[in-house]
Amino acid sequence: MSFSAEVKEELEKIMPQARHCRLAELAAIAEFGCRIGKAENGEMQITIHSENDAVARKYFTLWKKTFNIGTDVAKALQALKITGDNVGAGKGVDPILIKSSCCKRAYLRGAFLCIGSMSNPEKGYHLEFVCETEKQALQIQETIHSFDIEAKVVRRKKYDVVYLKEGAGIVDLLNVMGAHVSLMNLENLRIEKEMRNSINRQVNCETANITKTVNAASRQLEDIQLIQTHVGLSGLPEHLRDIALVRLAHPESSLQELGGYLSPPVGKSGVNHRLRKLSEIADQIRVKA
C-alpha cells in the first residue's frame, strides 16, 4: 500500500463528533467526490464517482450519522448548502460550513480523501489536491493558509493543483487533518533520511579532506625528490632539510603528525611554512631546467 493510501485509510476512520463538522466533511466529499443531479423520476440523487473505496465508505458512514436514513436527498442538500445554483459548478463548499477551525479540519480531510495524493516520502516530499476549478483550489489554499501552512496553486493542463513541497508543512497538514499515525511515520522517515544525508555529507567531507591531504603530500614528495636529484638535501638549511627527511620517511602523515616527528616538535603552521619554502626552491629548479 502506498503512503498516500495509508493516509486516506487513516482519515476514513476519523469520525467527527459534532454534527457541524460532519456536515463540513460531507460537503467536501459531495463537492470533490460526487455527482449531484436528478434521477429519472425527477428526484435529486447523489452519485459517488471516486475510484477510492474509502471515499464511499466514509460518505455513507457520515450520511448515516448525520441524517436519518430516510432523509430526503433534497433536504440533505439544503443542510449541506448545496442548491440548484451551485450543483456541479465547482464553486467550492459554502463558506458558512467551514467558518470554525474544527470544520476546516473536517473539510480538508474530506477534500484529501477525494482529490488528495502524496508522494512516497522516501523519494521526496510532495502533497497535492487536484481541483477541477480555480475556485475550488483557492478555497483549499485559503483553508490551509488559515493554519499558517504554506501552500501554492499551479495550473496543470485542465486542472488547478494545490501543492505543498516542504516536509514540515506536510507534517503540519497531516496533523490538521488528524492523520497522526501517518504523521509519526513520516517524521520517522524524515529523521532517517536526514541522518543518512548527514552521514553522507560527513563521509564526503572526510573523503575530500583525505584526497586533499594525499594530493598535497604527493606534490611535496615530488618537490623534495626534485631538490634531492638536482642539488641534494645537504645544502639546505637545517630546518628545511629536517622537514624534507621527515616527509620522505612518512609520506602518508598529516602536517600535524610531521611536526611531532621533529625535534623539537613544530606546529602545523610551522610545518606548512617549511614545506612551502621547499616548494619554492623546487619551482626555481624547474624554471632553470
C-alpha beads as a LAMMPS data file, in Angstrom:
LAMMPS data file: protein, C-alpha beads

289 atoms
288 bonds

1 atom types
1 bond types

-500.0 500.0 xlo xhi
-500.0 500.0 ylo yhi
-500.0 500.0 zlo zhi

Masses

1 110.0

Atoms # bond

1 1 1 0.000 0.000 0.000
2 1 1 1.303 3.442 -0.919
3 1 1 1.890 6.097 1.725
4 1 1 -0.929 8.167 0.202
5 1 1 -3.334 5.226 0.525
6 1 1 -2.275 4.724 4.148
7 1 1 -3.093 8.354 4.908
8 1 1 -6.543 8.022 3.328
9 1 1 -7.219 4.790 5.188
10 1 1 -6.451 6.583 8.447
11 1 1 -8.594 9.608 7.532
12 1 1 -11.511 7.342 6.649
13 1 1 -11.629 6.073 10.242
14 1 1 -11.856 9.549 11.783
15 1 1 -15.460 10.364 12.634
16 1 1 -16.247 13.919 13.794
17 1 1 -18.358 14.061 16.938
18 1 1 -20.033 17.374 16.164
19 1 1 -22.747 17.479 13.526
20 1 1 -21.417 20.722 12.038
21 1 1 -18.035 19.027 11.416
22 1 1 -19.735 16.041 9.796
23 1 1 -21.634 18.447 7.539
24 1 1 -18.354 20.150 6.556
25 1 1 -16.716 16.838 5.636
26 1 1 -19.831 15.623 3.807
27 1 1 -19.955 18.880 1.865
28 1 1 -16.318 18.418 0.828
29 1 1 -16.954 14.851 -0.339
30 1 1 -20.081 15.994 -2.192
31 1 1 -18.061 18.780 -3.859
32 1 1 -14.998 16.763 -4.827
33 1 1 -16.151 13.138 -4.970
34 1 1 -19.791 13.096 -6.048
35 1 1 -22.101 13.899 -8.931
36 1 1 -25.398 15.522 -7.993
37 1 1 -28.355 15.538 -10.338
38 1 1 -31.895 14.323 -10.945
39 1 1 -32.901 10.706 -11.314
40 1 1 -35.356 9.531 -13.981
41 1 1 -38.233 10.048 -11.546
42 1 1 -37.220 13.669 -11.122
43 1 1 -35.903 13.341 -7.584
44 1 1 -32.446 14.595 -6.611
45 1 1 -29.742 11.959 -6.292
46 1 1 -26.102 11.857 -5.269
47 1 1 -23.704 9.530 -7.090
48 1 1 -20.209 8.857 -5.761
49 1 1 -17.736 8.935 -8.661
50 1 1 -14.477 8.491 -6.758
51 1 1 -12.384 5.402 -7.537
52 1 1 -11.286 5.286 -3.910
53 1 1 -13.420 2.898 -1.842
54 1 1 -12.516 4.843 1.298
55 1 1 -14.478 7.830 -0.042
56 1 1 -17.646 5.768 -0.483
57 1 1 -17.329 4.143 2.933
58 1 1 -16.683 7.467 4.658
59 1 1 -19.552 9.149 2.795
60 1 1 -22.139 6.561 3.781
61 1 1 -20.919 6.479 7.407
62 1 1 -21.106 10.264 7.648
63 1 1 -24.520 10.304 5.976
64 1 1 -25.909 7.690 8.348
65 1 1 -24.588 9.515 11.426
66 1 1 -25.679 12.955 10.246
67 1 1 -29.114 12.338 8.728
68 1 1 -31.945 9.937 9.306
69 1 1 -31.741 7.015 6.905
70 1 1 -34.967 8.095 5.272
71 1 1 -33.971 11.733 4.896
72 1 1 -34.908 13.164 1.525
73 1 1 -31.802 13.925 -0.564
74 1 1 -33.074 17.398 -1.379
75 1 1 -33.364 18.218 2.337
76 1 1 -29.902 16.847 2.984
77 1 1 -28.518 19.005 0.199
78 1 1 -30.105 22.025 1.849
79 1 1 -28.238 21.175 5.051
80 1 1 -25.044 20.961 3.002
81 1 1 -25.838 24.377 1.461
82 1 1 -25.999 22.774 -1.990
83 1 1 -28.636 24.400 -4.198
84 1 1 -29.549 24.266 -7.845
85 1 1 -27.267 27.252 -8.448
86 1 1 -24.098 25.515 -7.337
87 1 1 -24.686 21.855 -8.216
88 1 1 -21.686 20.778 -10.286
89 1 1 -20.492 24.378 -10.640
90 1 1 -17.183 23.787 -8.897
91 1 1 -17.626 26.879 -6.748
92 1 1 -16.407 25.108 -3.630
93 1 1 -18.092 24.442 -0.318
94 1 1 -20.320 27.138 1.184
95 1 1 -18.031 29.211 3.487
96 1 1 -20.692 29.097 6.229
97 1 1 -19.963 25.377 6.686
98 1 1 -16.240 25.893 7.293
99 1 1 -16.124 29.001 9.466
100 1 1 -14.725 27.295 12.572
101 1 1 -11.306 25.677 12.872
102 1 1 -12.698 22.202 13.570
103 1 1 -14.915 22.357 10.475
104 1 1 -11.961 23.475 8.345
105 1 1 -10.079 20.384 9.511
106 1 1 -13.019 18.195 8.539
107 1 1 -13.308 19.938 5.157
108 1 1 -9.615 19.358 4.360
109 1 1 -9.982 15.739 5.443
110 1 1 -12.874 15.200 3.030
111 1 1 -11.079 17.035 0.236
112 1 1 -7.920 14.952 0.632
113 1 1 -9.922 11.716 0.625
114 1 1 -11.410 12.672 -2.744
115 1 1 -8.728 14.584 -4.650
116 1 1 -5.596 14.449 -2.493
117 1 1 -2.420 12.462 -3.022
118 1 1 1.041 12.269 -1.524
119 1 1 4.340 11.019 -2.913
120 1 1 6.482 8.383 -1.247
121 1 1 8.355 10.423 1.408
122 1 1 11.408 8.186 0.986
123 1 1 11.805 9.680 -2.507
124 1 1 10.640 13.231 -1.864
125 1 1 8.092 15.459 -0.153
126 1 1 5.028 16.375 -2.200
127 1 1 1.345 16.575 -1.273
128 1 1 -1.338 17.917 -3.574
129 1 1 -5.066 18.432 -4.204
130 1 1 -6.092 18.227 -7.886
131 1 1 -9.107 20.512 -8.423
132 1 1 -11.401 20.908 -11.422
133 1 1 -11.772 24.660 -10.955
134 1 1 -9.695 27.579 -9.726
135 1 1 -12.316 28.474 -7.099
136 1 1 -12.012 25.030 -5.540
137 1 1 -8.225 25.313 -5.465
138 1 1 -8.248 28.793 -3.959
139 1 1 -10.681 27.709 -1.250
140 1 1 -8.439 24.770 -0.278
141 1 1 -5.363 27.014 -0.351
142 1 1 -7.065 29.635 1.819
143 1 1 -8.169 26.976 4.308
144 1 1 -4.641 25.570 4.545
145 1 1 -3.242 29.083 4.971
146 1 1 -5.613 29.627 7.916
147 1 1 -3.475 27.114 9.834
148 1 1 -0.264 29.048 8.969
149 1 1 0.807 26.400 6.470
150 1 1 2.251 27.476 3.118
151 1 1 0.505 26.043 0.035
152 1 1 0.750 27.073 -3.620
153 1 1 -1.522 26.731 -6.641
154 1 1 -0.372 25.826 -10.133
155 1 1 -2.264 25.226 -13.373
156 1 1 -1.580 21.729 -14.729
157 1 1 -3.277 21.011 -18.065
158 1 1 -7.011 21.441 -17.328
159 1 1 -6.660 21.229 -13.540
160 1 1 -5.759 23.654 -10.753
161 1 1 -3.441 21.945 -8.271
162 1 1 -2.848 22.989 -4.666
163 1 1 0.502 21.617 -3.521
164 1 1 2.980 21.508 -0.634
165 1 1 6.622 20.545 -1.137
166 1 1 8.122 21.170 2.305
167 1 1 8.314 18.240 4.690
168 1 1 7.488 20.419 7.708
169 1 1 4.387 21.836 6.012
170 1 1 3.148 18.373 5.048
171 1 1 3.644 17.176 8.630
172 1 1 1.605 20.153 9.888
173 1 1 -1.183 19.470 7.385
174 1 1 -1.377 15.785 8.349
175 1 1 -1.731 16.957 11.937
176 1 1 -4.511 19.378 10.970
177 1 1 -6.428 16.607 9.183
178 1 1 -5.959 14.240 12.138
179 1 1 -3.679 11.690 10.432
180 1 1 -1.448 11.320 13.498
181 1 1 -0.175 7.801 12.752
182 1 1 0.838 8.822 9.237
183 1 1 2.421 11.939 10.710
184 1 1 4.606 9.846 13.035
185 1 1 5.557 7.503 10.189
186 1 1 6.526 10.495 8.065
187 1 1 8.538 12.041 10.895
188 1 1 10.426 8.759 11.380
189 1 1 11.218 8.640 7.665
190 1 1 12.330 12.293 7.744
191 1 1 14.672 11.609 10.682
192 1 1 16.147 8.540 8.954
193 1 1 16.581 10.493 5.729
194 1 1 18.246 13.437 7.481
195 1 1 20.569 11.066 9.340
196 1 1 21.566 9.346 6.091
197 1 1 22.161 12.710 4.438
198 1 1 24.213 13.890 7.416
199 1 1 26.334 10.744 7.365
200 1 1 26.824 11.045 3.603
201 1 1 27.893 14.682 3.954
202 1 1 30.343 13.746 6.700
203 1 1 31.780 10.866 4.663
204 1 1 32.070 13.071 1.582
205 1 1 33.799 15.780 3.632
206 1 1 36.253 13.306 5.141
207 1 1 36.907 11.780 1.725
208 1 1 37.570 15.224 0.270
209 1 1 39.959 16.040 3.124
210 1 1 41.814 12.750 2.671
211 1 1 42.074 13.348 -1.073
212 1 1 43.358 16.864 -0.439
213 1 1 45.953 15.592 2.052
214 1 1 47.136 12.826 -0.298
215 1 1 47.426 15.211 -3.249
216 1 1 49.351 17.748 -1.151
217 1 1 51.701 15.057 0.192
218 1 1 52.293 13.791 -3.343
219 1 1 53.279 17.271 -4.537
220 1 1 55.562 17.740 -1.517
221 1 1 57.335 14.426 -2.158
222 1 1 57.753 15.356 -5.806
223 1 1 59.309 18.720 -4.840
224 1 1 61.689 17.123 -2.302
225 1 1 62.775 14.416 -4.727
226 1 1 63.406 17.060 -7.384
227 1 1 65.644 19.026 -4.968
228 1 1 67.404 15.834 -3.895
229 1 1 68.147 14.881 -7.510
230 1 1 69.405 18.272 -8.711
231 1 1 71.126 19.936 -5.736
232 1 1 70.887 17.447 -2.882
233 1 1 69.353 17.924 0.542
234 1 1 72.639 18.504 2.371
235 1 1 72.880 22.040 1.032
236 1 1 69.510 23.052 2.501
237 1 1 69.191 24.978 5.749
238 1 1 68.868 22.609 8.702
239 1 1 65.171 23.305 9.372
240 1 1 64.285 22.628 5.697
241 1 1 66.478 19.563 5.489
242 1 1 64.859 18.098 8.626
243 1 1 61.310 18.518 7.337
244 1 1 62.312 17.140 3.915
245 1 1 63.736 13.971 5.505
246 1 1 60.666 13.566 7.761
247 1 1 58.318 13.892 4.785
248 1 1 60.304 11.302 2.809
249 1 1 60.162 8.937 5.784
250 1 1 56.433 9.487 6.413
251 1 1 54.740 10.088 3.029
252 1 1 51.173 9.499 4.350
253 1 1 51.359 11.538 7.559
254 1 1 49.432 14.772 8.134
255 1 1 51.154 18.105 8.760
256 1 1 50.449 17.840 12.478
257 1 1 51.965 14.358 12.599
258 1 1 55.052 15.518 10.690
259 1 1 55.609 18.286 13.219
260 1 1 55.602 15.731 16.021
261 1 1 58.485 13.815 14.408
262 1 1 60.735 16.883 14.528
263 1 1 62.959 17.723 17.477
264 1 1 61.880 19.988 18.972
265 1 1 58.273 19.477 17.714
266 1 1 56.871 22.082 15.338
267 1 1 53.238 23.146 14.959
268 1 1 51.098 22.587 11.870
269 1 1 51.572 26.131 10.548
270 1 1 55.358 25.892 11.004
271 1 1 55.489 22.619 9.070
272 1 1 53.321 24.083 6.323
273 1 1 55.620 27.136 6.108
274 1 1 58.740 24.949 5.686
275 1 1 57.123 22.783 3.031
276 1 1 56.106 25.908 1.089
277 1 1 59.763 27.022 1.159
278 1 1 60.768 23.653 -0.305
279 1 1 58.109 24.075 -2.985
280 1 1 59.526 27.497 -3.921
281 1 1 63.035 26.009 -4.232
282 1 1 61.645 23.225 -6.437
283 1 1 59.870 25.767 -8.658
284 1 1 63.133 27.668 -9.118
285 1 1 64.830 24.460 -10.232
286 1 1 62.036 23.800 -12.724
287 1 1 62.392 27.310 -14.171
288 1 1 66.153 26.881 -14.666
289 1 1 65.655 23.440 -16.153

Bonds

1 1 1 2
2 1 2 3
3 1 3 4
4 1 4 5
5 1 5 6
6 1 6 7
7 1 7 8
8 1 8 9
9 1 9 10
10 1 10 11
11 1 11 12
12 1 12 13
13 1 13 14
14 1 14 15
15 1 15 16
16 1 16 17
17 1 17 18
18 1 18 19
19 1 19 20
20 1 20 21
21 1 21 22
22 1 22 23
23 1 23 24
24 1 24 25
25 1 25 26
26 1 26 27
27 1 27 28
28 1 28 29
29 1 29 30
30 1 30 31
31 1 31 32
32 1 32 33
33 1 33 34
34 1 34 35
35 1 35 36
36 1 36 37
37 1 37 38
38 1 38 39
39 1 39 40
40 1 40 41
41 1 41 42
42 1 42 43
43 1 43 44
44 1 44 45
45 1 45 46
46 1 46 47
47 1 47 48
48 1 48 49
49 1 49 50
50 1 50 51
51 1 51 52
52 1 52 53
53 1 53 54
54 1 54 55
55 1 55 56
56 1 56 57
57 1 57 58
58 1 58 59
59 1 59 60
60 1 60 61
61 1 61 62
62 1 62 63
63 1 63 64
64 1 64 65
65 1 65 66
66 1 66 67
67 1 67 68
68 1 68 69
69 1 69 70
70 1 70 71
71 1 71 72
72 1 72 73
73 1 73 74
74 1 74 75
75 1 75 76
76 1 76 77
77 1 77 78
78 1 78 79
79 1 79 80
80 1 80 81
81 1 81 82
82 1 82 83
83 1 83 84
84 1 84 85
85 1 85 86
86 1 86 87
87 1 87 88
88 1 88 89
89 1 89 90
90 1 90 91
91 1 91 92
92 1 92 93
93 1 93 94
94 1 94 95
95 1 95 96
96 1 96 97
97 1 97 98
98 1 98 99
99 1 99 100
100 1 100 101
101 1 101 102
102 1 102 103
103 1 103 104
104 1 104 105
105 1 105 106
106 1 106 107
107 1 107 108
108 1 108 109
109 1 109 110
110 1 110 111
111 1 111 112
112 1 112 113
113 1 113 114
114 1 114 115
115 1 115 116
116 1 116 117
117 1 117 118
118 1 118 119
119 1 119 120
120 1 120 121
121 1 121 122
122 1 122 123
123 1 123 124
124 1 124 125
125 1 125 126
126 1 126 127
127 1 127 128
128 1 128 129
129 1 129 130
130 1 130 131
131 1 131 132
132 1 132 133
133 1 133 134
134 1 134 135
135 1 135 136
136 1 136 137
137 1 137 138
138 1 138 139
139 1 139 140
140 1 140 141
141 1 141 142
142 1 142 143
143 1 143 144
144 1 144 145
145 1 145 146
146 1 146 147
147 1 147 148
148 1 148 149
149 1 149 150
150 1 150 151
151 1 151 152
152 1 152 153
153 1 153 154
154 1 154 155
155 1 155 156
156 1 156 157
157 1 157 158
158 1 158 159
159 1 159 160
160 1 160 161
161 1 161 162
162 1 162 163
163 1 163 164
164 1 164 165
165 1 165 166
166 1 166 167
167 1 167 168
168 1 168 169
169 1 169 170
170 1 170 171
171 1 171 172
172 1 172 173
173 1 173 174
174 1 174 175
175 1 175 176
176 1 176 177
177 1 177 178
178 1 178 179
179 1 179 180
180 1 180 181
181 1 181 182
182 1 182 183
183 1 183 184
184 1 184 185
185 1 185 186
186 1 186 187
187 1 187 188
188 1 188 189
189 1 189 190
190 1 190 191
191 1 191 192
192 1 192 193
193 1 193 194
194 1 194 195
195 1 195 196
196 1 196 197
197 1 197 198
198 1 198 199
199 1 199 200
200 1 200 201
201 1 201 202
202 1 202 203
203 1 203 204
204 1 204 205
205 1 205 206
206 1 206 207
207 1 207 208
208 1 208 209
209 1 209 210
210 1 210 211
211 1 211 212
212 1 212 213
213 1 213 214
214 1 214 215
215 1 215 216
216 1 216 217
217 1 217 218
218 1 218 219
219 1 219 220
220 1 220 221
221 1 221 222
222 1 222 223
223 1 223 224
224 1 224 225
225 1 225 226
226 1 226 227
227 1 227 228
228 1 228 229
229 1 229 230
230 1 230 231
231 1 231 232
232 1 232 233
233 1 233 234
234 1 234 235
235 1 235 236
236 1 236 237
237 1 237 238
238 1 238 239
239 1 239 240
240 1 240 241
241 1 241 242
242 1 242 243
243 1 243 244
244 1 244 245
245 1 245 246
246 1 246 247
247 1 247 248
248 1 248 249
249 1 249 250
250 1 250 251
251 1 251 252
252 1 252 253
253 1 253 254
254 1 254 255
255 1 255 256
256 1 256 257
257 1 257 258
258 1 258 259
259 1 259 260
260 1 260 261
261 1 261 262
262 1 262 263
263 1 263 264
264 1 264 265
265 1 265 266
266 1 266 267
267 1 267 268
268 1 268 269
269 1 269 270
270 1 270 271
271 1 271 272
272 1 272 273
273 1 273 274
274 1 274 275
275 1 275 276
276 1 276 277
277 1 277 278
278 1 278 279
279 1 279 280
280 1 280 281
281 1 281 282
282 1 282 283
283 1 283 284
284 1 284 285
285 1 285 286
286 1 286 287
287 1 287 288
288 1 288 289
